[in-house]
Amino acid sequence: MATLEFRTAVGKVYFDGGMTDEGKMIRKSKSYRNIAQAATADNLHLALSQLAQLSESPFIGAEKVETTDIMN
């Protein structure tokens, strides 16, 4: 039976980078590596939103991207 094994997690913070000439929003991002597998949603949101405050661009959201291996 195959199983999933956690490898890494990355926290991505998204910022409003303005508008294009065509009126579409420009979305900028910053990635933070080595996020703990056990990080709770509340703790991760708090940490990433605090880091976002260091930027001049407005914070629009964040996500956690996990990479897993499929083991046999």
C-alpha positions in Angstrom: 0.0 0.0 0.0 1.3 3.5 -0.9 1.7 6.2 1.7 2.3 9.9 1.7 5.4 11.2 3.5 5.8 14.9 4.3 8.9 16.4 2.7 8.8 20.3 2.9 6.4 23.1 3.4 6.6 26.7 2.1 4.6 29.7 3.3 3.7 32.1 0.5 2.6 35.7 1.2 0.8 37.6 -1.6 0.8 41.4 -2.1 -1.0 43.9 -4.3 1.5 45.1 -6.8 -0.8 47.6 -8.5 -2.6 47.4 -11.9 -1.5 46.7 -15.4 -2.3 49.0 -18.3 -5.2 46.7 -19.1 -6.6 47.1 -15.6 -5.6 43.6 -14.3 -4.2 43.3 -10.7 -0.5 42.6 -10.4 0.0 40.0 -7.6 3.5 39.8 -6.1 4.6 37.0 -3.7 7.3 36.2 -1.2 8.1 32.6 -0.1 9.3 31.5 3.3 10.8 28.0 3.4 11.1 25.4 6.2 7.6 25.8 7.6 7.0 23.1 10.2 4.6 20.3 9.3 2.9 20.8 12.6 2.3 24.5 12.2 -1.3 25.3 13.0 -3.4 27.4 10.6 -3.7 30.2 13.3 0.0 30.3 14.0 0.9 30.2 10.3 -1.5 33.0 9.5 -0.2 35.1 12.4 3.4 34.6 11.4 2.9 35.3 7.7 0.7 38.3 8.2 3.3 39.8 10.6 6.0 39.2 8.0 3.8 40.9 5.4 3.7 44.1 7.5 7.4 44.6 6.8 6.5 45.2 3.1 5.4 48.5 1.6 2.9 46.7 -0.6 -0.6 45.8 0.8 -1.1 42.2 2.0 -3.8 40.3 0.1 -3.4 36.7 1.4 -1.2 33.8 2.2 -1.0 30.0 1.6 0.9 26.9 2.8 2.3 24.7 0.0 3.3 21.2 1.1 5.4 18.8 -0.9 5.0 15.1 -0.1 6.6 11.9 -1.4 4.6 8.9 -2.4 6.2 5.9 -0.9 5.6 2.3 -1.8 
